[in-house]
Amino acid sequence: MKGSMVGDANYTISDTCEFSAVLSPWQAKIMSGNQAYKAQTFLRARDEYQSALVLATRILDEFLLYQKDNIVIGAIEHSLPAVVVSAHNLADTFIALEQPNRACAQLTSVHFKVHEVFSQLESEVAAIALHHLHKTRQELIHFAKRYPHLPELIHHINEAMLNTHIRGRALH
C-alpha cells in the first residue's frame, strides 16, 4: 500500500502516516459545517456536510479495495465513523431545512453503506462496522418516531431495516 493515493488528494499513505492527516480535509469540512449549522446558515452547512461525506466515502472506499492488513484496518476504523458522522449531520441539516424526504434518503443510504462494509469484512473489522450499523439503525428508528405522519418515509425505513437485517453472522 506504500505510495497509494487516496482519492484525488495530494497526500500519500505509508506505513508511518497518521490517519488524522488523511482525514484532516474531512475534519475541516465537518467543523465548517458545524459552525454554519450553529449559525443557522443551513444551506452552507448542507454543502459542507455533503463535501465531508464525499471525502470520507472516497477514503473509505479506497481502503476497502486493499488487502486488509493492520494499516488498512486502522484506516477503515477511522474512515467509517467519518462517513456516518457526515451523513447524520447532513440528515440533521435536511431536517432543519424542512426536507424530511432528503433526510430519510440520507439516513437509509448511510445505513446501506455501513451494512455493505459489514458484509464484506472479516471479523476484526466487522465488529466495528456492526457497531456503526447499530448506530445507523437507531437513527432510522429515531427518525421514524419523529415522522410517523409520513407513511412513505416509514415504508422506506422499514425496507432498509428489513434489507439489512443480520441473520446469524457470528463475530469471532
C-alpha positions as CSV (number, residue, x, y, z in Angstrom):
1,M,0.0,0.0,0.0
2,K,3.0,2.3,0.1
3,G,2.7,5.2,-2.2
4,S,-1.0,4.9,-2.8
5,M,-3.0,8.0,-3.4
6,V,-6.3,8.3,-1.6
7,G,-8.9,9.8,-4.0
8,D,-7.6,12.8,-5.9
9,A,-6.0,14.4,-2.8
10,N,-2.3,15.4,-2.6
11,Y,-1.2,13.1,0.2
12,T,0.4,9.7,0.2
13,I,-0.4,6.9,2.5
14,S,2.5,5.0,4.0
15,D,3.0,2.7,6.9
16,T,4.0,5.6,9.2
17,C,1.3,8.0,8.2
18,E,-1.2,9.4,10.7
19,F,-4.8,8.8,9.7
20,S,-5.6,12.2,11.1
21,A,-3.7,13.7,8.2
22,V,-5.7,11.8,5.8
23,L,-8.9,12.8,7.4
24,S,-7.9,16.4,8.0
25,P,-9.8,17.8,4.9
26,W,-12.9,15.9,6.1
27,Q,-12.5,17.3,9.6
28,A,-12.2,20.9,8.3
29,K,-15.4,20.4,6.3
30,I,-17.2,19.0,9.4
31,M,-16.0,21.9,11.5
32,S,-17.1,24.4,8.9
33,G,-20.5,22.7,8.6
34,N,-20.9,22.7,12.4
35,Q,-20.2,26.4,12.5
36,A,-22.7,27.1,9.7
37,Y,-25.3,24.8,11.4
38,K,-24.9,26.7,14.7
39,A,-25.3,30.0,12.9
40,Q,-28.4,28.6,11.2
41,T,-27.0,29.0,7.8
42,F,-28.3,25.6,6.8
43,L,-27.6,25.8,3.0
44,R,-23.9,26.4,3.8
45,A,-24.0,23.6,6.4
46,R,-25.6,21.3,3.9
47,D,-22.8,22.0,1.3
48,E,-20.1,21.5,3.9
49,Y,-21.5,18.2,5.2
50,Q,-22.1,17.0,1.6
51,S,-18.4,17.7,0.8
52,A,-17.4,16.0,4.0
53,L,-19.4,12.9,3.1
54,V,-17.9,12.7,-0.3
55,L,-14.4,12.9,1.1
56,A,-15.0,10.4,3.8
57,T,-16.7,8.0,1.5
58,R,-13.9,8.3,-1.1
59,I,-11.3,7.5,1.5
60,L,-13.3,4.6,2.9
61,D,-14.0,3.1,-0.5
62,E,-10.3,3.2,-1.4
63,F,-9.2,1.5,1.7
64,L,-11.8,-1.2,1.2
65,L,-10.0,-2.2,-2.0
66,Y,-6.8,-3.1,-0.3
67,Q,-5.6,-6.2,1.4
68,K,-6.7,-6.0,5.0
69,D,-3.5,-5.5,7.0
70,N,-3.2,-3.6,10.2
71,I,-2.7,-0.3,8.4
72,V,-5.8,-0.7,6.3
73,I,-7.9,-1.9,9.2
74,G,-6.9,1.2,11.1
75,A,-7.8,3.4,8.2
76,I,-11.2,1.7,7.9
77,E,-11.7,2.1,11.7
78,H,-11.2,5.8,11.3
79,S,-13.0,6.5,8.0
80,L,-16.2,4.5,8.6
81,P,-17.2,6.7,11.5
82,A,-16.4,9.8,9.4
83,V,-18.9,8.6,6.8
84,V,-21.5,8.0,9.5
85,V,-21.0,11.4,11.2
86,S,-21.1,13.2,7.8
87,A,-24.3,11.5,6.8
88,H,-26.0,12.0,10.1
89,N,-25.0,15.7,10.2
90,L,-26.3,16.1,6.6
91,A,-29.6,14.4,7.6
92,D,-30.0,16.8,10.5
93,T,-29.4,19.7,8.2
94,F,-32.1,18.4,5.8
95,I,-34.4,18.2,8.8
96,A,-33.6,21.8,9.7
97,L,-34.3,22.8,6.1
98,E,-37.7,21.0,6.5
99,Q,-36.7,18.4,3.9
100,P,-37.6,15.1,5.7
101,N,-37.6,13.1,2.5
102,R,-34.0,14.0,1.8
103,A,-33.1,13.4,5.5
104,C,-34.7,9.9,5.2
105,A,-32.8,9.2,2.0
106,Q,-29.5,10.2,3.6
107,L,-30.1,8.0,6.7
108,T,-31.1,5.0,4.7
109,S,-28.2,5.5,2.3
110,V,-25.6,5.5,5.1
111,H,-27.3,2.6,6.7
112,F,-26.9,0.6,3.5
113,K,-23.3,1.7,3.1
114,V,-22.4,0.6,6.6
115,H,-24.2,-2.7,6.0
116,E,-22.2,-3.2,2.8
117,V,-19.0,-2.6,4.7
118,F,-20.1,-5.0,7.4
119,S,-21.0,-7.7,4.8
120,Q,-17.6,-7.6,3.1
121,L,-15.3,-7.5,6.0
122,E,-13.7,-10.1,8.2
123,S,-14.4,-10.3,11.9
124,E,-11.7,-7.9,13.1
125,V,-13.3,-5.0,11.2
126,A,-16.8,-6.3,11.0
127,A,-17.3,-5.7,14.8
128,I,-16.6,-2.0,14.2
129,A,-18.9,-1.9,11.2
130,L,-21.6,-3.7,13.3
131,H,-21.3,-1.0,16.0
132,H,-21.9,1.7,13.4
133,L,-24.7,-0.4,11.8
134,H,-26.5,-0.3,15.1
135,K,-25.9,3.4,15.3
136,T,-27.4,4.0,11.9
137,R,-30.3,1.7,12.7
138,Q,-31.0,3.7,15.9
139,E,-31.0,6.9,13.9
140,L,-33.6,5.4,11.5
141,I,-35.8,4.4,14.4
142,H,-35.5,7.8,15.9
143,F,-36.3,9.4,12.6
144,A,-39.4,7.1,12.2
145,K,-40.6,8.2,15.6
146,R,-40.2,11.8,14.7
147,Y,-42.2,11.5,11.4
148,P,-44.9,8.9,12.0
149,H,-47.2,11.2,9.9
150,L,-45.2,10.5,6.8
151,P,-46.0,6.8,5.9
152,E,-44.0,6.8,2.7
153,L,-40.8,7.6,4.7
154,I,-41.7,4.9,7.3
155,H,-42.1,2.5,4.5
156,H,-38.5,3.3,3.2
157,I,-37.1,2.9,6.7
158,N,-38.8,-0.4,7.2
159,E,-37.5,-1.6,3.8
160,A,-34.0,-0.5,4.7
161,M,-34.1,-2.3,8.1
162,L,-35.5,-5.5,6.5
163,N,-32.9,-5.5,3.7
164,T,-30.1,-5.0,6.2
165,H,-31.2,-7.5,8.9
166,I,-28.3,-9.5,10.1
167,R,-29.1,-13.2,10.2
168,G,-26.8,-15.2,12.5
169,R,-23.4,-14.0,11.3
170,A,-21.0,-14.9,14.1
171,L,-18.3,-12.5,15.1
172,H,-15.2,-14.1,16.5
